[in-house]
Amino acid sequence: MISCTFVNHTREKSWRQFLPDFEAIAERTCEVLKRPQAYSLSVILVKSRRIHQINRDYRGVDRPTDVITFAACDDQDEFELQQLAEIELGDIFINVQAAQSQAEEYGHSLRREICFLFTHGLLHCFGYDHMEKEEEQVMFDLQRQILDPLVPRR
């Protein structure tokens, strides 16, 4: 089980409609990854300007991006070492403006795109990455396995 703290740093109130999707994706992720422990994480919705600042200040990349994750554990093996009642996964920052433009660009719904970005960030929180080709294949396969049954592509 994953408890999600939802923080909306935009003026748009309708983003809250995606919280039930985030919770369903979090539960499915635990099932797929076979992680029965209790977890918590924060999902923070921001605009391009703010995520640009975060990307520049923390990653040294001077441009906006669609999602940034600050994982509490950097490596999948660290989860095995934790014996806490609830394991903190980290923070997922989602750029809502990028989600809107990417949904249009990729020809699918805004719901699909925002949920894809959440799933991508969540897998980073669990220690998955896509820096190497093999890692990318594993992570992208997991994204499809988790998201496709819950949120249709169209």
N, C-alpha and C positions, 0 to 999 in steps of 0.2 A: 504494500500500500504506500502511496505517495501523497502527502499533503502539499498542496500548492498554495503559496501566498501569491496573490495577484495584485500587481501594482500598475496602475495606468497613469503614465506621465504625459498623456495627450489630453486634449480637451474633449475628445470624442468619447461619449459614454457607451456607445454600442459595442465597443471591443469586449465588454464583459460577457457578451453572448457566447464567446469562445471558451470561457472557463470550463463548462461541462465537457467540451471536446478535449481540452488539455488534461482534465482529470481522467477521462476514458483512455486517452493515449498513454498516460502515466501508468494506469493499471495494466493495460495490454503490454506495455514495455516490460514491466515486472514479470508478467507471465512468460513472455517470449524469452527474456534473459534468464528466467528461473531465479529471480531475486525475491524471495518471500519476506525479506526484512521490511521494517517500516522506514520510510524515507521522507525527507522534506526538501522543498526547493522553492525558489522565488522565480516568478516570471514577470519581467518588467517590460511594459510596452512604451516605446519612445519614438521620436521622430528622427529623421535623417541627421539633423544638425547635432543632436545629442549623441547619437551613436557614432558620428564622425569624431566628436571630441573623445569619446571613450576609446575608440579604435586608435586614435593618434596618441592619447596619453598612456594607454596600457599595452598596446601592441606595436607602437611606432609606425603605424600605417595611416598616412594622412589622407583618408577618404572615408566616406560612409560605407557601411556594409549592411547586410540584411539581418544577421544574427551574430551575437557574441555571447560566448559562454564562459563563465568563471566557475570552473569545477572545483569543488572542495577537495577532491582526490584527482590526481593527474593520471592515475594508472589503475587499470582494472584490478590488479593484485591488491591494491590498498584496501579495497572493499572487504576482502577476505580477512584482513587483520582487525577490522573494527568490530567491537562487541557492544556497541551502544544500543540503547533502546530504540533510538531513531537516528538514522544516519543523514546528515546534511549533505545534499548533493551539490548545491551551489546556486548560482544565479544565471538565468537566461534572459538576455536583453534582445527584444525583437523590434526591428525597425518597421513600423506599420506602413510608412510611405513606400518602402521597398517591397513589402508584401503586396501592397495594392498594385504597384507597377509590374511586378513579376507575375502576378496572377493574370493580368491582362496580356503580358508578353508571352506567357506559356499557354494561354488559352484555357485556363481552368479557373475554378471559383476562388474567391478571396478566402473562403473557409479552408479550402484545400491548401492554399499557399501558407496561410498563417499556421495551420496545423503541421504542415511539412517543416516549417522553420522551428516550431516547438519541438517536434520529434528529433530533428537534427541536433538541436541544442541539448536535448535530454540525453541523447546517446553520447555526446561529448561529456556530459556530467558523469556518465557511467564509465568513462575512460576510453571510449572509442574515438578514433581519429581517421583522417583521410589524407595524410601526408604521403604515404606510400601507396602504390597501385593496389597491392593486396589488401591493405587496410581499408582503402576506399571501397573496394568491392564488397567487403564484409559489412561495412557501415551502410552502404547504399542498399544492399540486400535486406538488412535489418529494417531500414526505414520503410521499404515497401511492405515487408512482412507485418510491421506494426500498423502502418497507416492505411494501407489499401482496404482492409476489412471495415475500417471505421469511418473513413471519409473518402467518398468517391472522387475520382479524378476530374469529373465534369461537374 
